[in-house]
Amino acid sequence: MIEIHNVQKAFDGNPVLRGITCTFETGKCNLLLGGSGTGKSVLLQCIVGLMKPDIGSITFDGTVFTNNKVGVRQEIRRKIGMLFQGSALFDSMTVFENTEFPLKMLTPEMTKEERRDRVEFCLKRVGLENAGNKMPSEISGGMKKRVGIARAIAPNCTYLFCDEPNSGLDPLTSIKIDELIHEITHEYNITTVIITHDMNSVVEIGEHIIFLHKGLKLWDGNKDEILNAQVPELKEFIFSNSLVRAAKRVDDEGGLEAILAETQPQG
Ligand SMILES: Nc1ncnc2c1ncn2[C@@H]1O[C@H](COP(=O)(O)OP(=O)(O)OP(=O)(O)O)[C@@H](O)[C@H]1O
């Protein structure tokens, strides 16, 4: 479990995080949801230690990360896997080498054979058992995300952070990537945090959702509760999504058949 307590961050006097308190639960997909510029990436960077909050604390499974000794912070960092927005693969390395990279960095005690076994296991787990020799330029966007996931879990991460894992993917591939992240989270009991503004992900894998708006947490709950949330900013966010609007219209206007009948060309 990751506990965030009263985290505040400002740039040049402009507050971006205005006292965020929330928890990310173990073994669940925790979605950090919100529109552009609401502070999701800044919060993520504070959590993984790339940025320092001005005020507040961040605790990983009972160990305080903020302002703790370098050794303690490094130990926590080693348990963090990151799936970056653009996958961030090394173009000059094969899929196998990309996946092996964090093992070389973080677990120098592993032998070459142990690393190979682990990489092969992870690539198989994400459905890329035959792609190890390919270069990033030779694979699709969805495959790149899969390599990113394999690389993140290779060192047996306890915490997995995914920055907009669906960006640049078609809807079907997005669902598959969401499903994979969900399966892995449950299989290995990982605390997964996913930055998103994708309502499809909310519906598919939103086991715990934290809604940010202008640097404040305005709501948290799960996918079954979100459509009934009585927070105007959240409602506005949800219903700005065209699919949700369409679904609501189907509901309001007596089903899809009625809408289709109404929109059929006459004569
Ligand atoms: N290093 C920085 N220096 C100054 N301002 C920053 C910095 N990083 C972020 N900001 C500002 O903080 C605000 C929140 O940015 P952030 O990237 O966290 O938004 P976001 O919710 O992740 O948006 P998006 O979904 O568009 O990525 C923005 O106004 C941004 O310009």
The ligand as an ORCA input file, in Angstrom:
! r2SCAN-3c Opt
* xyz 0 1
  N       8.765     21.139    -13.728
  C       7.729     21.986    -13.773
  N       7.916     23.308    -13.649
  C       6.870     24.165    -13.668
  N       5.585     23.797    -13.818
  C       5.338     22.488    -13.957
  C       6.381     21.511    -13.933
  N       5.829     20.277    -14.078
  C       4.504     20.477    -14.189
  N       4.206     21.786    -14.113
  C       2.845     22.376    -14.173
  O       2.043     21.683    -13.255
  C       0.705     21.568    -13.751
  C       0.262     20.129    -13.692
  O       1.007     19.387    -14.640
  P       0.910     17.824    -14.793
  O       1.884     17.435    -15.868
  O       1.043     17.157    -13.488
  O      -0.590     17.627    -15.342
  P      -1.321     16.275    -15.742
  O      -2.524     16.178    -14.894
  O      -0.370     15.137    -15.709
  O      -1.763     16.609    -17.236
  P      -1.731     15.728    -18.589
  O      -2.852     14.745    -18.444
  O      -1.985     16.723    -19.658
  O      -0.383     15.074    -18.682
  C       0.715     22.147    -15.164
  O       0.209     23.456    -15.103
  C       2.184     22.159    -15.511
  O       2.488     23.214    -16.405
*
